[in-house]
Amino acid sequence: MTTFAVYTNIVFVDKPDWLDEFKERYNQIKYKDHVTLIQKRRVAEGDIDEVKAKLNIFFSQNLFKQIQVTFNSLDTDPTGVEVGDGCIMAVAKNSSIVDLQNVLRKILVKYNDYVMPRSEMYEKDFRPHITIVDNLNKERFELAKSNLKADVVIKGIITEVILGVTYDDKKKEFSYRLT
């Protein structure tokens, strides 16, 4: 099976001192911080070249510059904790990220076989965020939530958008620089 997703990098320029330790303590899986723009979708392997071509054309137009972003509110909604999928996110209100995500959704509208059906709703109700911790059961969620600090202002710069493709078990990334 071949899947793809589109996400950004994030270069932090200011973050709370406690953040890295908190993430280390509560995350069971390590991952790079990012903002997911397009959720994971299934495609025929042959369609990946077309997806790359569409993104190459779009990003070669330099319509989006590097995006400065401030994540300054927490989402501690317990949805998912019963099945070990609870998460805590830092949310940003940033129209540039929302605009970029909307354009990408239009460009990639043809590819709509979401790996997780609820992902389509995440895209439609897009709220730019970084996941601080995830895969939490109810007990770990409550423990993590009780140890959160009040100073949740995380500033960063998005400098690239990444097309992540998984061919069976092999992952490959294609980067598009924002100037």
C-alpha positions in Angstrom: 0.0 0.0 0.0 1.2 3.5 -0.8 0.2 6.5 1.3 1.1 10.1 1.5 0.6 13.1 3.9 1.7 16.7 3.7 3.1 18.4 6.7 5.5 21.3 7.6 8.7 21.5 9.6 8.8 24.0 12.4 11.9 25.7 13.7 11.3 26.9 17.2 12.6 30.4 18.0 11.1 30.5 21.5 9.6 27.8 23.6 9.0 27.2 27.3 11.9 25.6 29.2 9.7 22.7 30.3 8.5 21.6 26.9 11.2 19.2 25.8 11.3 17.4 29.2 7.5 17.2 29.2 7.4 15.7 25.7 10.2 13.2 26.6 8.4 12.2 29.7 4.9 11.5 28.2 5.5 10.6 24.6 6.0 6.9 23.8 6.9 7.6 20.2 9.5 10.1 19.2 8.7 12.3 16.1 9.7 15.6 14.7 7.6 18.6 15.5 5.4 19.5 12.6 2.0 20.8 11.5 0.0 18.3 9.4 -1.7 20.0 6.5 -3.0 17.0 4.5 -3.8 13.8 6.5 -2.6 10.4 5.4 -4.3 9.2 2.3 -4.0 6.0 0.2 -3.1 6.2 -3.4 -1.9 4.0 -6.2 1.9 4.0 -6.4 1.7 5.4 -9.9 -0.2 8.5 -8.6 2.7 9.7 -6.5 4.5 11.2 -9.5 1.4 13.2 -10.3 1.1 14.4 -6.6 4.7 15.5 -6.7 4.2 17.2 -10.0 1.2 19.2 -8.7 3.1 20.2 -5.6 6.2 21.1 -7.7 4.2 23.4 -9.9 2.4 25.0 -6.9 5.5 25.6 -4.8 7.6 26.8 -7.8 5.3 29.8 -7.9 6.6 31.0 -4.5 3.1 32.1 -3.4 3.8 31.3 0.3 6.8 32.7 2.2 8.1 31.4 5.5 5.4 31.5 8.1 5.9 32.9 11.5 3.6 31.2 14.0 2.7 31.4 17.7 1.1 28.5 19.4 -0.5 30.1 22.5 -3.4 27.9 23.6 -3.7 24.3 24.7 -6.2 21.8 23.6 -6.6 19.2 26.3 -9.8 17.6 25.0 -9.9 14.0 26.4 -11.5 12.5 23.2 -9.7 9.3 22.4 -8.3 8.5 25.9 -10.6 5.5 26.3 -8.8 3.8 23.4 -5.3 5.1 24.2 -5.4 7.9 21.7 -5.6 11.0 23.8 -3.5 13.9 23.0 -2.5 17.4 24.1 -1.9 20.0 21.5 -0.6 23.6 21.3 -2.9 25.5 18.9 -2.2 28.6 16.8 -4.6 31.0 15.1 -2.7 31.7 11.9 -4.5 32.5 8.7 -1.4 31.9 6.5 -1.2 28.2 7.6 -5.0 27.9 7.1 -4.7 29.5 3.6 -1.9 27.1 2.7 -3.8 24.1 3.9 -6.9 25.2 1.9 -4.9 25.5 -1.3 -3.3 22.1 -0.8 -6.7 20.5 -0.2 -7.9 21.9 -3.5 -4.8 20.8 -5.4 -5.1 17.3 -4.0 -8.9 16.9 -3.9 -8.7 14.0 -6.3 -6.9 11.9 -3.7 -9.5 11.3 -1.0 -9.0 7.8 0.3 -8.2 8.7 3.9 -6.3 6.1 5.9 -8.5 7.1 8.9 -12.0 8.3 8.0 -12.0 10.9 10.8 -9.0 12.5 9.2 -11.2 14.1 6.6 -13.1 16.0 9.4 -9.7 17.1 10.8 -8.8 18.7 7.5 -12.2 20.4 7.1 -12.1 21.8 10.6 -8.4 22.5 10.4 -6.8 24.1 13.5 -3.1 24.6 13.1 -1.4 22.9 16.0 1.6 20.9 17.1 1.1 17.8 19.1 2.8 18.0 22.5 2.0 14.5 23.6 -0.3 11.7 22.1 -1.2 8.1 22.4 -2.3 8.6 26.0 -4.7 6.4 27.8 -7.0 8.0 30.4 -4.6 7.7 33.3 -1.5 9.1 31.4 -3.7 11.8 29.9 -4.8 13.0 33.4 -1.3 12.8 34.7 0.2 14.8 31.8 -2.6 17.3 32.0 -2.0 17.8 35.8 1.7 18.5 35.1 1.2 21.1 32.3 2.7 24.5 33.0 0.7 27.7 32.4 3.3 29.4 30.1 2.3 27.9 26.8 3.7 30.3 24.2 5.7 28.6 21.5 7.0 30.6 18.6 8.4 29.2 15.5 9.0 29.6 11.8 7.7 27.2 9.1 10.4 27.1 6.4 9.4 24.0 4.4 6.5 21.8 3.5 7.1 18.1 3.2 5.4 15.4 1.1 5.8 12.2 3.1 5.3 9.1 1.1 5.2 5.5 2.4 5.7 2.7 -0.1 4.8 -0.5 1.8 7.2 -0.1 4.8 9.6 2.4 3.2 9.3 6.1 3.8 10.5 8.9 1.6 10.2 12.6 2.0 10.1 15.4 -0.6 10.7 18.9 0.6 9.4 22.2 -0.7 11.2 25.3 0.6 9.2 28.4 1.6 11.4 31.5 0.8 
